[in-house]
Amino acid sequence: MLQASAPPPPYAIVVPTLGRPSLRACLDAVAAATASGHGPVRIVLVHDRPGPDGAPPALDVPPALRPITTVVAGRGRGPAAARNTGMRAAGPVPWIVFLDDDVVPGRGWGEDLASDLVSASRDTAAVTARIDVPLPAGRRPTDWERNTAGLATARWITADMAFRREALEAAGGFDERFRRAFREDAELALRLIEGGWVLAPGSRRTTHPVRPADRWISVRLQAGNADDVLMCRLHGHDWWGRAGAPRGRLPRHAAVTSAAAAAVGCALVGRRRAAAWCAAGWLVGTAEFAAARIAPGPRTRSEVVTMAATSTVVPAMAVWHWLRGTVVHRRVHRADPAAPPASRSQAPQGTRREQVRS
């Protein structure tokens, strides 16, 4: 509960959006959670799909929030750039809370957020939320649902994260070279931690529903391998461990893709036996990958077909994006740590703090 002797600091909410229908549910939840107090002084909606004239289209905002809501146009460069735009438009508030446009803050979110901000120590750069991902009852989750469920255990996730403005400015904001909603939050967190800041777990809860997706979503997600290359350039090859991020299957994908390329090459030069062995290696690797994705899922006909089809494509796409990232980011140098906190005070008794040091 919020202590009466410690009024919460003012904060603004920044929501990057593409104008999806989920935005209204997010804003309705914010309005309900802050109706009794502890609300934001401003809400900035950064529309990253401005109209032909560069102006942001109209958005459906609950009446209770309209007096404090501003809609600004993004530059179509992804959520990292949109958050930086929103931060600049938020005004001189000490805290900025970033929400994704597809999350639903809980009923006690406003009071819990106020408590999180009051309890933050002077060197706390950000306070995370607890993310809940509801999965279907009565069956196993699909591959895409399991992917989304990983957000619930992510160490730092900007789906709902409150940042101290001073820390954001010390870090120079989000790195806008990250054009997707992937790794930009971990990258900023590592720079802050390397500069001596602390990222603390909060008490507020936010739901992140599983949004609809077509069966090829896993193929498109392989673009994130290029972002992993950028992370290696910025933070070294041990960043996965420091960020608590899963390493993934890129080495296996590279082996499977190499087997396929070797099979084609051997066939072209008439080495049929070698081509057959390489093709068998590709088939075994692909079958193992598909089985690993099918086993924990619902095993419906649609899911099995989707896993079988995409498992033949994902390894090659993962390698392709890794190679692309290696070329695009070849001149990127190690990131500088964020400027350290101006002063260091002891955290309030009982405050949990989370910090990863290299």
Secondary structure, DSSP 8 states (H G I E B T S, - for coil): ---TTS----EEEEEEE---THHHHHHHHHHHHTTTS---SEEEEEESS--TTS--------GGGGGGEEEEE--SS-HHHHHHHHHHHT-S-SEEEEE-TT-EE-TTHHHHHHHHHHH--TTEEEEEEEEE----TTS---HHHHHHHGGGG-SS-TTEEEEEHHHHHHHTSS-TT--SSSSHHHHHHHHHHHTT-EEEEEEEEEE-------TTHHHHGGGHHHHHHHHHHHH-TTHHHHHT----SHHHHHHHHHHHHHHHHHHHTT-HHHHHHHHHHHHHHHHHHHHHHHTTS---HHHHHHHHHHHTTHHHHHHHHHHHHHHHTTT----------S------TT---B----
